[in-house]
Amino acid sequence: MNAESKTIEAKQISLLKLFWIFFKIGMVLFGGGYAILPFLKSEMCDKEQICTMEEITNYYALSQCFPGLVAGNVSMFTGYKARGVAGAIAAVTGVCLPAYLSIVLIFSFLSVITHYPIVQSIFSVLDIAVCVLIFLTILELWGFSVYDKFSAFVFVLALCAAIFNVSPFIIVISAGLLGLFRHFAFPKKDAPCACSQQCGENDKEKEQEDA
Amino acid sequence: MHNILLLAFEYMKIGAVAIGGGYTVIPFLYYLVEKYNWFNVAEITQMIAVSNLTPGPIGINMATFVGVKVGGVFGSLFTTVAFMIPSVIIICSLAKFLKKNKENKYINHIMYGLRPAAVALIGVAGLKIMNTTFFHFEKFKTSHNFFDIISLKALILLVIFSAVGLKLKKNPMILIVMAIVLGCFIKI
């Protein structure tokens, strides 16, 4: 990937405007983190020319590999590109605020209606849909998370630990340490960077779109 | 107030380790249920469903939901902000770092181990929801009818939803709306 050739200098943009752009994106964002990409493209690449689509794709791949919400992380990367740390904070506040406000607004309404039998029936059907959504998410993550012997080994280990109710904090931290330990035990083996793998896939998708 | 601070602290820890988006928070919600009893297991699926219907990142929706539940509007503000603090720090320092260097191999190695574990955790959370949705051992104990263990209607719906979900991979909204409409007519 020759990322350098595709980066551009960010144009000047006020923090308030940055916040407002991301607030608008946050209002129309439904579903998982990938849903943010088309909005980011139209607002930040085409209109404001803060960054290129290649950069956004890189940010997206990185966001999946680091703690936090994918949509929030992508927004922070883009905001950082525009205005540094202040820009990152403005962007993430903007994108999260609609989500926060909508839940605060409907919460009291929701706690009133959940006593009706029909609402309970709706929620029992929703449980099934949620199961499906969770397994679709796993399907999506699977390709760049579990793809060789070592990652399959970690997966099985974590699965067993989670079934026996080991705290998720302990599982996540020890899995990270295991990855680091593997590096020191077998220094010659390289860790395949799933980030770049993901970038490659996105590039392919883009090429297909172009064609 | 004590509860709010405790929840904010717990959520800050979650924000520091939950990798890969909103759904990775779900296993931690089960952990909170077991440890504190602030809400129950049935409410977790409710939160996921509502979060899919409301705008914004799902993780923020859920954090706010938990926050309102435990400490009202004030509590939700604390929880949501606490949830975001670790990733703000991490991403800002990463963006700064990446400006100078392109990659760090140690980060790669850590992430190499972390990702499969995150997938496993989400998987187990899914299994837990399935367990309460599809199997009714309590009913079997009283009726001794084998067909009461597995809910047949629920299984049929599972097949339908999976088919629709696989077709419309990128749009969870449709699945949720469909479930709401069906829920008005079908009783499981």
Interface residues (C-beta under 8 A of the other chain):
Chain A: A3 G26 M27 V28 L29 F30 G31 G32 G33 Y34 A35 L62 S63 Q64 C65 F66 P67 G68 L69 V70 A71 G72 N73 M76 F77 Y80 K81 V85 A88 I89 V92 V95 C96 L97 P98 A99 Y100 S102 I103 V104 I106 F107 L110 T114 I118 S121 I122 F123 S124 V125 L126 D127 I128 A129 V130 C131 V132 L133 I134 F135 L136 T137 I138 E140 L141 W142 F144 S145 V146 F150 S151 A152 V154 F155 V156 L157 A158 L159 A162 I163 N165 S167 P168 F169 I171 V172 I173 A175 G176 L177 L178 G179 L180 R182 H183 D190 A191 P192 C193 A194 C195
Chain B: K13 G15 A16 V17 A18 I19 G20 G21 G22 Y23 I26 P27 F28 Y31 E34 A42 T45 Q46 I48 A49 V50 S51 N52 L53 T54 P55 G56 P57 I58 G59 I60 N61 T64 F65 V68 K69 V73 S76 L77 T80 M84 P86 S87 V88 I90 I91 C92 L94 A95 K96 L98 K102 E103 K105 Y106 I107 N108 H109 I110 M111 Y112 G113 L114 R115 P116 A117 A118 V119 A120 L121 I122 G123 V124 A125 G126 L127 I129 M130 T132 T133 A154 L157 L158 F161 S162 G165 L166 K169 K170 N171 P172 M173 L175 I176 M178 A179 I180 L182 G183 C184 I186 K187 I188
